[in-house]
Amino acid sequence: MKVKWHFLFKILLYSGWIYFIYLLVLITLQYTSLQKDIAFLRIKQEEANWVHYRIAFFSHVFSSIFVIIAGLTQFSHLIRSRFPKVHRISGFIYIFLILCIASPSGLVMAYYANGGWISQISFIILSVLWFYFTYKAYQTIKLKKYIEHRDYMIRSYALTLSAVSLRLFKYGIVSLFALPPMDTYRIVSVLGWTVNLLIAELCIYFLHKRKTIN
């Protein structure tokens, strides 16, 4: 039986997504105690003493893992065609969590980001674009503009996955180069979402091109 390469690619892609989501779940579980001296918060001790920062941090951490999981279901043709109610409910959860919790809390955290103004500006732009693309995805589906909705969801989820790509870039840079930690953080704060967005735009371009050819 001849294997369809695009099907195999999808299997590998989803397997990779699920694996990295699993790793993010493990990271998230560290914060269930709500203590201010664990993991990432150990290097944010001044900010961790501020109530508004802790609220933003824990809101962002706990909402984002559900955002990633809910977003994963949005790109499955099987779910859209056979389980449209699951697609709609998970899509509502995805959009609600980003617009009401994950993006606003991320914006607060961005203001206090490590690495100085480069990281701060980068994360602020990320939070604003994440909100904008997600809102446009909501707006276009309400107007039944399905192609535009898909395009904005691709952009939105690409930024959602910056939580994964940021860590991958950090691991790669630390493994290959002996840069000071803050220099590494500044670099990955930019690469973590700009590369994702570039890939998203390429995907959108080829989807439109394939439709034109067909």
C-alpha positions in Angstrom: 0.0 0.0 0.0 1.4 3.3 -1.1 1.9 5.8 1.8 0.8 9.3 1.1 3.6 11.6 2.1 1.3 14.5 3.2 -0.5 12.1 5.5 2.8 10.9 7.1 3.9 14.5 7.4 0.7 15.4 9.3 1.2 12.4 11.6 4.7 13.6 12.4 3.6 17.2 12.8 0.8 16.4 15.2 3.1 14.0 17.1 5.6 16.7 17.6 2.9 19.2 18.7 1.6 16.7 21.3 5.1 15.9 22.6 5.9 19.6 23.1 2.5 20.2 24.7 3.3 17.4 27.1 6.6 19.1 28.0 4.7 22.4 28.5 2.2 20.7 30.8 5.1 19.4 32.9 6.5 23.0 33.1 3.0 24.3 34.0 2.5 21.8 36.8 5.5 23.3 38.6 3.4 26.4 39.3 0.3 24.7 40.8 1.5 25.5 44.3 1.3 29.2 43.4 4.6 29.8 45.3 6.7 32.7 44.2 10.1 31.1 44.5 9.9 28.3 42.0 11.3 27.8 38.4 11.2 31.1 36.4 10.0 33.1 39.4 13.3 32.5 41.1 14.9 35.1 38.8 12.0 37.5 39.2 12.0 37.8 42.9 11.3 41.6 43.0 8.4 41.3 40.6 7.1 38.1 42.3 6.5 40.2 45.4 4.0 42.3 43.5 0.4 41.1 43.6 -0.4 42.3 40.1 2.6 40.6 38.6 1.8 37.3 40.3 -1.8 37.5 39.1 -0.6 38.2 35.5 2.0 35.4 35.6 -0.2 32.6 37.0 -3.1 33.7 34.8 -0.8 33.6 31.7 0.8 30.3 32.6 -2.4 28.4 33.4 -4.5 29.8 30.5 -1.8 29.4 27.9 -1.6 25.6 28.2 -5.4 25.3 27.5 -5.0 27.8 24.6 -2.3 25.6 23.0 -4.4 22.4 23.5 -7.6 24.0 22.2 -5.8 25.5 19.2 -4.4 22.2 18.2 -8.0 20.9 17.4 -8.7 23.8 15.1 -6.6 22.6 12.3 -7.9 19.0 12.1 -10.0 18.4 9.0 -11.4 15.2 10.8 -12.7 17.2 13.7 -14.1 20.0 11.6 -16.0 17.6 9.3 -17.1 14.9 11.7 -17.2 16.7 15.0 -18.1 20.3 14.2 -19.4 21.0 17.7 -16.0 20.1 19.2 -14.4 22.4 16.7 -16.7 25.3 17.6 -16.5 24.8 21.4 -12.7 24.4 21.4 -12.5 27.5 19.1 -14.6 29.5 21.5 -12.3 28.4 24.4 -9.2 29.3 22.4 -10.5 32.8 21.5 -12.0 33.6 24.9 -8.8 32.6 26.8 -6.5 34.6 24.6 -8.6 37.8 24.4 -9.7 37.8 28.1 -6.7 36.3 29.9 -3.6 35.1 28.1 -2.9 38.1 25.9 -3.6 40.8 28.5 -1.6 39.0 31.2 1.2 38.5 28.7 1.2 42.2 28.0 1.7 42.9 31.8 4.5 40.4 31.9 6.1 41.9 28.8 6.5 45.2 30.5 8.7 43.5 33.1 10.5 41.1 30.7 14.2 40.2 31.3 16.7 41.5 28.8 15.9 45.2 28.8 14.0 47.2 26.2 14.6 44.7 23.3 12.9 41.9 25.1 10.2 44.2 26.5 9.3 45.7 23.1 9.4 42.3 21.4 7.0 40.7 23.9 4.7 43.7 23.8 4.5 43.4 20.0 3.8 39.7 20.4 1.0 40.3 22.9 -0.6 42.9 20.8 -0.4 40.9 17.6 -1.7 37.8 19.4 -4.7 39.7 20.5 -5.3 41.3 17.1 -5.0 38.2 15.0 -7.3 36.3 17.5 -9.8 39.0 17.5 -9.8 39.1 13.7 -10.3 35.4 13.6 -13.4 35.8 15.8 -14.7 38.7 13.8 -14.3 37.0 10.4 -16.0 33.8 11.6 -19.0 35.8 12.8 -19.2 37.3 9.3 -18.8 33.8 7.8 -15.6 34.8 6.0 -14.1 31.3 6.3 -10.9 31.8 4.3 -10.0 34.9 6.2 -10.9 33.2 9.5 -8.5 30.4 8.7 -5.7 32.8 7.8 -6.1 34.7 11.0 -6.3 31.5 13.0 -3.0 30.3 11.4 -1.3 33.6 12.4 -2.8 33.5 15.9 -1.8 29.9 16.5 1.7 30.6 15.1 2.1 33.2 17.9 0.6 30.8 20.4 3.3 28.3 19.6 6.0 30.9 20.4 5.9 29.3 23.9 7.4 26.2 22.2 9.7 27.8 19.6 11.2 30.2 22.2 12.4 27.3 24.2 13.7 25.5 21.1 15.7 28.5 19.9 17.1 28.9 23.4 18.2 25.3 23.5 19.8 25.6 20.1 21.6 28.8 20.8 22.9 27.6 24.2 24.1 24.3 22.6 25.9 26.0 19.7 27.1 29.3 21.1 28.6 30.5 24.4 26.6 33.7 24.7 25.8 35.4 28.0 22.3 34.4 29.2 20.7 37.8 28.8 22.0 38.1 25.2 20.5 34.7 24.5 17.2 35.7 26.0 17.1 38.9 23.9 17.7 36.9 20.7 15.0 34.2 21.5 12.5 36.9 22.6 12.5 38.1 19.0 13.1 34.8 17.1 10.5 33.0 19.2 7.6 34.6 17.4 8.9 36.3 14.3 10.1 33.0 12.7 6.7 31.5 13.6 4.9 34.3 12.0 7.0 34.1 8.8 6.2 30.4 8.6 2.5 31.2 9.0 2.6 33.7 6.2 4.3 31.2 3.9 1.7 28.6 4.8 -1.1 31.1 4.0 0.6 32.1 0.7 0.8 28.5 -0.5 -2.7 27.7 0.6 -4.0 30.5 -1.5 -1.8 29.6 -4.4 -2.9 26.0 -4.3 -6.5 27.2 -4.4 -5.8 29.4 -7.4 -4.2 26.6 -9.3 -7.1 24.2 -8.5 
